[in-house]
Amino acid sequence: MHFAVVTGESFFTSSHVLATNELTQDLTGRQLGPDGALVAIPNRHQLAFRPIDPVRDFTLIPTLYGMTAFAAANFEDAVGSVSPDVFRWHEGTLTRLVRPGLRRCRQILLTSTRTTPWIARNA
């Protein structure tokens, strides 16, 4: 499980999400694939991301759980909170993958064009 975190003093650090393609190229040396990236924007000073490569990467689900914990913790503990959720960035569109569930659980919502939609619950 791994993901990159961009941090900075600027109030606009998290706005780098608008250039996720370029950010991926600059930090990983690879182009962002056709499936996009997982991103978390817990506060204005942090942006976490991870390119999605479902063919070669079997740690995507553990990474999603790790990013969920990271986003929730850094959302609550920081000034300038943005979102405790994890999103899929795809062609300039953010889709929320994590939302609050019942009894303080988090629900991870996954939909793929290749499979049937399903929900994984993280207590």
Disulfide bonds with the S-S distance in Angstrom:
none
